[in-house]
Amino acid sequence: MGALHATTLYMSDAIWFYTLTTFMVGSALGVVLARKPIYAVLSLVATLFGMASLFILLGAFFVAAIQILVYAGAILVLFLFVVMLLDLSDEAAPQKRTLTLRAIGFVFGAAFISKLYFALSFFPNSPLAIHESMKYGTAREIGKLLFTVYWLPFELSSMLVLVGIIGAVVLAKRKLDES
């Protein structure tokens, strides 16, 4: 019974991996092939969420949370804000394609929900189960590595960020003094 459970566990991981990578390749192609910048940014958000899901599948929950918070939550919201600020009124989505986009969204949503149902009903312990071997993605392990093995690059990168902040403040203050 143990060997059968291990086989279904690996098969479930393979199903999740191939589903997520197919989703990520599709959304990455959406980034490259999108004609409108707003669609490219939204496709990039989907790609980064797919990558965070792969990190969850690997058991690196902390890295997945940072991926969502930093990249999808902050940087891409900034990209989206800049695109919206450009006021590309002629770049608005045409109303003729709304039905086609909804149909495509429905098909992909139904496929995702069916795969999710299949994975959770037949393999209930697989994708999100925390195993003993999955301790490398936790905040404690990352902290240990940052402050023991990688302390010098960590400190140098923090100094680089500090110099960048000081430079931005000096440049902003100089512009205020000139005005």
C-alpha positions as CSV (number, residue, x, y, z in Angstrom):
1,M,0.0,0.0,0.0
2,G,2.9,2.3,0.7
3,A,4.4,2.0,-2.8
4,L,1.0,2.6,-4.3
5,H,0.5,5.8,-2.3
6,A,4.0,7.0,-3.3
7,T,3.2,6.4,-6.9
8,T,0.0,8.3,-6.8
9,L,1.8,11.1,-4.9
10,Y,4.4,11.4,-7.6
11,M,1.7,11.2,-10.3
12,S,-0.3,13.9,-8.7
13,D,2.7,16.1,-8.5
14,A,3.4,15.5,-12.2
15,I,-0.2,16.4,-13.0
16,W,0.0,19.6,-11.0
17,F,3.4,20.5,-12.5
18,Y,2.4,20.0,-16.1
19,T,-0.9,21.9,-15.5
20,L,0.9,24.8,-13.9
21,T,3.7,24.9,-16.5
22,T,1.2,24.8,-19.4
23,F,-0.7,27.7,-17.7
24,M,2.6,29.6,-17.3
25,V,3.7,29.1,-20.8
26,G,0.3,30.2,-22.1
27,S,0.3,33.3,-20.0
28,A,3.9,34.1,-20.8
29,L,3.0,33.9,-24.5
30,G,0.2,36.3,-23.7
31,V,2.8,38.7,-22.3
32,V,4.8,38.6,-25.5
33,L,2.0,38.5,-28.0
34,A,-0.5,40.9,-26.4
35,R,-1.1,43.9,-28.6
36,K,-2.4,46.0,-25.7
37,P,0.0,46.9,-22.8
38,I,-2.7,46.3,-20.2
39,Y,-3.2,42.7,-21.4
40,A,0.5,42.2,-21.3
41,V,0.7,43.3,-17.7
42,L,-2.3,41.2,-16.7
43,S,-0.7,38.1,-18.4
44,L,2.5,38.8,-16.5
45,V,0.5,38.8,-13.2
46,A,-0.9,35.4,-14.2
47,T,2.5,34.1,-15.0
48,L,3.9,35.2,-11.6
49,F,0.9,33.6,-9.8
50,G,1.7,30.3,-11.7
51,M,5.3,30.5,-10.6
52,A,4.2,31.0,-7.0
53,S,2.0,28.0,-7.4
54,L,5.1,26.0,-8.5
55,F,6.9,27.2,-5.4
56,I,4.0,25.9,-3.3
57,L,4.2,22.6,-5.1
58,L,7.9,22.4,-4.2
59,G,7.1,23.2,-0.5
60,A,8.7,26.6,-0.6
61,F,5.8,28.5,1.0
62,F,7.8,31.5,2.1
63,V,9.3,32.0,-1.4
64,A,5.8,31.7,-2.9
65,A,4.4,34.3,-0.5
66,I,7.3,36.7,-1.3
67,Q,6.7,36.0,-5.0
68,I,3.1,37.1,-4.7
69,L,3.6,40.0,-2.4
70,V,6.7,41.6,-4.0
71,Y,6.3,40.8,-7.7
72,A,2.6,40.4,-8.3
73,G,1.5,42.6,-5.5
74,A,3.8,45.6,-5.7
75,I,5.9,45.7,-8.9
76,L,3.2,44.7,-11.3
77,V,0.6,46.9,-9.7
78,L,3.1,49.7,-10.3
79,F,3.4,48.6,-14.0
80,L,-0.4,48.5,-14.2
81,F,-0.6,52.0,-12.7
82,V,1.9,53.4,-15.2
83,V,0.0,51.8,-18.1
84,M,-3.3,53.3,-16.8
85,L,-1.6,56.6,-16.2
86,L,-0.5,56.8,-19.8
87,D,-4.2,57.2,-20.7
88,L,-4.3,55.0,-23.7
89,S,-7.9,55.6,-24.6
90,D,-7.6,54.1,-28.0
91,E,-6.1,51.0,-26.4
92,A,-9.4,50.1,-24.8
93,A,-10.7,46.6,-25.4
94,P,-13.1,46.4,-28.4
95,Q,-16.6,45.4,-27.4
96,K,-16.9,42.9,-30.3
97,R,-14.4,40.5,-28.8
98,T,-16.1,40.4,-25.4
99,L,-18.1,37.2,-26.2
100,T,-15.0,35.4,-27.5
101,L,-12.9,36.4,-24.5
102,R,-15.7,35.2,-22.1
103,A,-15.9,31.9,-24.0
104,I,-12.2,31.4,-23.8
105,G,-12.2,32.3,-20.1
106,F,-15.1,29.9,-19.4
107,V,-13.2,27.0,-21.2
108,F,-10.0,27.6,-19.3
109,G,-11.9,28.1,-16.0
110,A,-13.8,24.9,-16.5
111,A,-10.6,23.0,-17.4
112,F,-8.9,24.3,-14.3
113,I,-11.8,23.5,-11.9
114,S,-12.1,20.0,-13.4
115,K,-8.3,19.3,-12.9
116,L,-8.5,20.7,-9.4
117,Y,-11.5,18.5,-8.6
118,F,-9.7,15.5,-10.0
119,A,-6.5,16.2,-8.1
120,L,-8.2,16.9,-4.8
121,S,-10.7,14.0,-5.0
122,F,-8.3,11.2,-6.0
123,F,-5.0,12.5,-4.5
124,P,-6.1,14.3,-1.3
125,N,-2.6,14.4,0.3
126,S,-0.4,15.3,-2.6
127,P,0.1,18.9,-3.7
128,L,-0.1,20.8,-0.4
129,A,1.0,18.1,2.0
130,I,4.0,19.1,4.0
131,H,6.6,16.4,4.1
132,E,9.7,16.2,6.2
133,S,11.9,16.7,3.2
134,M,10.2,20.0,2.4
135,K,11.9,22.2,5.0
136,Y,14.1,24.1,2.6
137,G,11.5,26.8,1.7
138,T,10.6,28.0,5.1
139,A,11.4,31.4,6.5
140,R,13.6,29.8,9.2
141,E,15.8,28.0,6.7
142,I,16.1,31.0,4.5
143,G,17.0,33.1,7.5
144,K,19.6,30.6,8.6
145,L,21.2,30.7,5.1
146,L,21.1,34.5,4.8
147,F,22.8,35.1,8.1
148,T,25.3,32.3,8.0
149,V,26.4,31.3,4.5
150,Y,25.3,34.3,2.5
151,W,25.8,37.1,5.1
152,L,28.2,39.1,2.9
153,P,26.1,39.2,-0.2
154,F,23.1,40.0,2.0
155,E,24.8,42.9,3.7
156,L,26.2,44.2,0.4
157,S,22.7,44.2,-1.2
158,S,21.3,46.0,1.8
159,M,24.1,48.6,1.5
160,L,23.2,49.0,-2.2
161,V,19.5,49.6,-1.4
162,L,20.6,52.1,1.3
163,V,22.8,54.0,-1.2
164,G,19.9,54.0,-3.7
165,I,17.5,55.4,-1.2
166,I,20.0,58.1,-0.2
167,G,20.6,59.0,-3.8
168,A,16.9,59.3,-4.5
169,V,16.4,61.6,-1.5
170,V,19.4,63.8,-2.6
171,L,18.0,64.1,-6.1
172,A,14.5,64.9,-4.9
173,K,15.9,67.5,-2.5
174,R,18.0,69.1,-5.2
175,K,14.9,69.4,-7.5
176,L,13.0,71.0,-4.6
177,D,15.8,73.5,-3.9
178,E,16.0,74.5,-7.6
179,S,12.2,75.1,-7.8
